[in-house]
Amino acid sequence: MGFPRIIAIDGPAASGKSTLGKMLADDLGYLYFDTGVMYRAVTWAALTADLAIQDEKAITELAEKIDIDIQPASKKDGRSYDVWVDGIDITWEIRLPEVEANVSIVSAYPGVRKAMTSQQRLIGLRGKVVMVGRDIGTVVFPEADLKLYLEASVLERAKRRYREAQQRGEKVSMHDVEVSMQKRDEIDSTRELAPLKPAPDAIIIDTDGLSIDQVLDRVKKILEGERGG
């Protein structure tokens, strides 16, 4: 196989996939596309519109008409990209605790996933893209040239998310972050449509105890093997 045109990186929340995806895309000169922001954007829009998160029909209709745009970062405030919804920059709003607490419910709705998957495939088919999510290698791009699946313990991932929240000045407890993480894992892994799981041919990397540079180095070695294969 030649050098991969489409690289899929999947894994649970705070496993390191987004940071790895951004660094890898920058290193390769590829487009970095964190597909999870689309589901966060829909969740934010639903909450802003005062829709009941349990109202699957209303949220699906919202997902089908919403204009979500992902663009290169326009501000040097720590963001990796801009997230726009109907012309509004919501890059940091999609990281709010209320979005975090509800995004797994919204992303489990079949109609929402169908609407988002179509948009994701259109972007990915351009090639030279690192796509990050929870079902890229299994559903969105099962034909991806290289599939990686990152995993880490709940405690390790909760610590990472807690540090991120602290850096943004949010007042949350470590306990609440860990409980939210466990709940999200359960929803993501047990949903009927596109459950979180590694693709059969994915390379699994446990990031517990590894720095992001160590994980990137491991992936680069994998890519060197692909380039030489």
C-alpha positions as CSV (number, residue, x, y, z in Angstrom):
1,M,0.0,0.0,0.0
2,G,1.2,3.5,-0.8
3,F,1.3,6.4,1.7
4,P,-2.1,6.9,3.3
5,R,-4.4,9.6,1.8
6,I,-7.0,9.2,4.6
7,I,-5.9,8.5,8.2
8,A,-8.7,7.7,10.7
9,I,-8.1,8.1,14.4
10,D,-10.8,6.9,16.8
11,G,-11.0,6.5,20.5
12,P,-13.0,7.6,23.6
13,A,-13.1,11.1,25.0
14,A,-9.7,12.5,26.1
15,S,-7.7,9.5,24.8
16,G,-5.4,12.0,23.1
17,K,-6.8,11.5,19.6
18,S,-7.5,15.2,18.9
19,T,-4.0,16.4,20.0
20,L,-2.4,13.5,18.0
21,G,-4.5,14.2,15.0
22,K,-3.6,17.9,14.9
23,M,0.1,17.3,15.4
24,L,0.1,14.5,12.8
25,A,-1.8,16.6,10.3
26,D,0.6,19.6,10.8
27,D,3.6,17.2,10.4
28,L,2.2,15.8,7.1
29,G,0.7,18.9,5.7
30,Y,-2.7,17.3,5.8
31,L,-6.1,18.7,6.8
32,Y,-7.0,18.1,10.4
33,F,-10.6,17.3,10.8
34,D,-12.0,16.5,14.3
35,T,-15.5,15.2,13.3
36,G,-16.7,15.3,16.9
37,V,-17.0,19.1,16.7
38,M,-20.0,18.6,14.4
39,Y,-21.9,16.7,17.1
40,R,-20.9,19.3,19.7
41,A,-22.1,22.0,17.4
42,V,-25.5,20.3,17.0
43,T,-25.7,19.9,20.7
44,W,-24.9,23.5,21.4
45,A,-27.4,24.7,18.8
46,A,-30.1,22.4,20.4
47,L,-29.4,23.8,23.8
48,T,-29.3,27.4,22.6
49,A,-32.7,26.8,20.8
50,D,-34.1,25.4,24.1
51,L,-34.8,22.1,22.5
52,A,-35.3,19.1,24.8
53,I,-32.2,16.9,24.4
54,Q,-34.6,13.9,24.5
55,D,-36.6,15.3,21.5
56,E,-34.9,13.1,18.8
57,K,-37.2,14.4,16.0
58,A,-36.6,18.1,16.6
59,I,-32.8,17.6,17.0
60,T,-32.6,15.5,13.9
61,E,-34.4,18.2,11.9
62,L,-32.0,20.8,13.3
63,A,-29.0,18.7,12.3
64,E,-30.3,18.4,8.7
65,K,-30.6,22.1,8.2
66,I,-27.8,23.5,10.4
67,D,-24.8,25.2,8.6
68,I,-21.6,23.9,10.3
69,D,-18.3,25.1,8.9
70,I,-14.8,24.1,10.1
71,Q,-12.0,26.6,9.2
72,P,-8.3,27.1,10.1
73,A,-7.8,28.9,13.4
74,S,-8.4,32.6,13.1
75,K,-7.3,33.5,16.6
76,K,-4.2,32.6,18.7
77,D,-6.2,31.6,21.8
78,G,-5.3,27.9,21.9
79,R,-7.8,26.8,19.3
80,S,-6.9,24.3,16.6
81,Y,-9.6,25.4,14.2
82,D,-12.7,27.7,14.0
83,V,-16.1,26.2,14.5
84,W,-18.9,28.2,12.9
85,V,-22.7,27.6,13.2
86,D,-24.9,29.7,11.0
87,G,-22.2,32.4,10.9
88,I,-21.5,32.4,14.6
89,D,-18.1,31.5,16.0
90,I,-18.8,28.9,18.7
91,T,-15.3,27.3,18.9
92,W,-15.1,27.5,22.7
93,E,-18.9,27.3,23.4
94,I,-18.9,23.7,22.2
95,R,-16.5,22.8,25.1
96,L,-18.9,24.0,27.8
97,P,-19.9,21.4,30.5
98,E,-23.5,21.4,29.4
99,V,-22.5,20.5,25.9
100,E,-20.1,17.8,27.2
101,A,-22.9,16.3,29.3
102,N,-25.3,16.0,26.4
103,V,-23.3,15.4,23.2
104,S,-23.3,11.6,23.5
105,I,-27.1,11.6,23.6
106,V,-27.4,13.8,20.6
107,S,-24.7,11.9,18.7
108,A,-26.5,8.6,19.3
109,Y,-29.5,9.7,17.2
110,P,-29.5,7.9,13.8
111,G,-30.7,10.9,11.9
112,V,-28.1,13.2,13.4
113,R,-25.3,10.7,12.6
114,K,-26.6,10.3,9.0
115,A,-26.6,14.0,8.4
116,M,-23.1,14.5,9.9
117,T,-21.6,11.4,8.3
118,S,-22.5,12.7,4.8
119,Q,-20.7,16.0,5.4
120,Q,-17.7,14.2,6.9
121,R,-17.3,11.9,3.9
122,L,-17.4,14.8,1.5
123,I,-14.5,16.4,3.3
124,G,-12.6,13.2,3.7
125,L,-12.9,12.3,0.0
126,R,-10.7,15.2,-0.9
127,G,-7.8,13.2,0.5
128,K,-4.7,14.2,2.5
129,V,-6.8,14.3,5.7
130,V,-6.5,13.1,9.3
131,M,-10.0,12.5,10.5
132,V,-10.6,12.1,14.2
133,G,-13.7,10.8,15.9
134,R,-15.4,7.7,17.3
135,D,-16.6,5.9,14.2
136,I,-14.3,7.0,11.4
137,G,-12.7,3.7,10.8
138,T,-15.8,1.7,11.4
139,V,-18.6,3.8,9.7
140,V,-17.5,7.1,8.1
141,F,-14.4,5.7,6.3
142,P,-14.1,2.0,6.6
143,E,-11.9,2.2,3.5
144,A,-9.4,4.6,5.2
145,D,-5.8,3.7,4.3
146,L,-4.6,3.8,7.9
147,K,-6.8,3.3,11.0
148,L,-5.6,4.1,14.6
149,Y,-7.5,3.6,17.8
150,L,-6.3,5.3,20.9
151,E,-7.3,4.2,24.4
152,A,-6.5,5.1,28.0
153,S,-8.0,4.4,31.4
154,V,-11.0,6.4,32.6
155,L,-8.9,8.0,35.4
156,E,-6.2,9.1,33.1
157,R,-8.6,10.6,30.6
158,A,-10.6,12.3,33.4
159,K,-7.4,13.9,34.7
160,R,-6.7,15.3,31.2
161,R,-10.1,16.7,30.8
162,Y,-10.0,18.2,34.3
163,R,-6.7,20.0,33.5
164,E,-8.2,21.4,30.3
165,A,-11.2,22.7,32.2
166,Q,-9.0,24.3,34.8
167,Q,-6.9,26.0,32.1
168,R,-10.1,27.5,30.8
169,G,-11.0,28.8,34.2
170,E,-14.0,26.5,34.6
171,K,-15.0,25.5,38.1
172,V,-15.5,21.7,38.0
173,S,-14.6,18.9,40.4
174,M,-12.4,16.0,39.4
175,H,-15.2,13.7,40.7
176,D,-17.8,15.2,38.4
177,V,-15.5,15.0,35.4
178,E,-14.8,11.3,36.1
179,V,-18.5,10.5,36.5
180,S,-19.3,12.4,33.3
181,M,-16.5,10.5,31.5
182,Q,-17.8,7.1,32.6
183,K,-21.4,8.0,31.6
184,R,-20.2,9.1,28.2
185,D,-18.2,6.0,27.6
186,E,-21.2,3.9,28.4
187,I,-23.4,5.8,26.0
188,D,-20.8,5.8,23.2
189,S,-20.0,2.1,23.6
190,T,-23.5,0.7,23.9
191,R,-25.5,2.9,21.4
192,E,-27.1,0.8,18.7
193,L,-25.9,2.8,15.8
194,A,-22.1,3.1,15.2
195,P,-21.0,2.2,18.8
196,L,-17.5,3.2,19.9
197,K,-15.1,0.3,19.1
198,P,-11.9,-0.2,17.1
199,A,-12.2,-1.3,13.5
200,P,-11.0,-4.9,13.0
201,D,-7.9,-3.7,11.1
202,A,-7.2,-0.7,13.4
203,I,-3.8,-0.4,15.2
204,I,-4.6,0.0,18.9
205,I,-2.3,2.4,20.9
206,D,-2.7,2.6,24.7
207,T,-1.7,6.2,25.7
208,D,-1.7,5.6,29.4
209,G,1.7,6.9,30.7
210,L,2.8,8.2,27.3
211,S,3.4,11.8,26.4
212,I,1.8,13.0,23.2
213,D,5.3,13.2,21.6
214,Q,5.8,9.5,22.4
215,V,2.5,8.6,20.8
216,L,3.3,10.7,17.7
217,D,6.7,9.1,17.4
218,R,5.0,5.6,17.5
219,V,2.6,6.7,14.7
220,K,5.5,8.1,12.6
221,K,7.2,4.7,12.8
222,I,4.0,3.1,11.6
223,L,3.9,5.6,8.7
224,E,7.5,4.9,7.8
225,G,6.5,1.3,7.5
226,E,3.6,2.3,5.2
227,R,5.9,4.5,3.1
228,G,8.4,1.8,2.6
229,G,5.8,-1.0,2.1
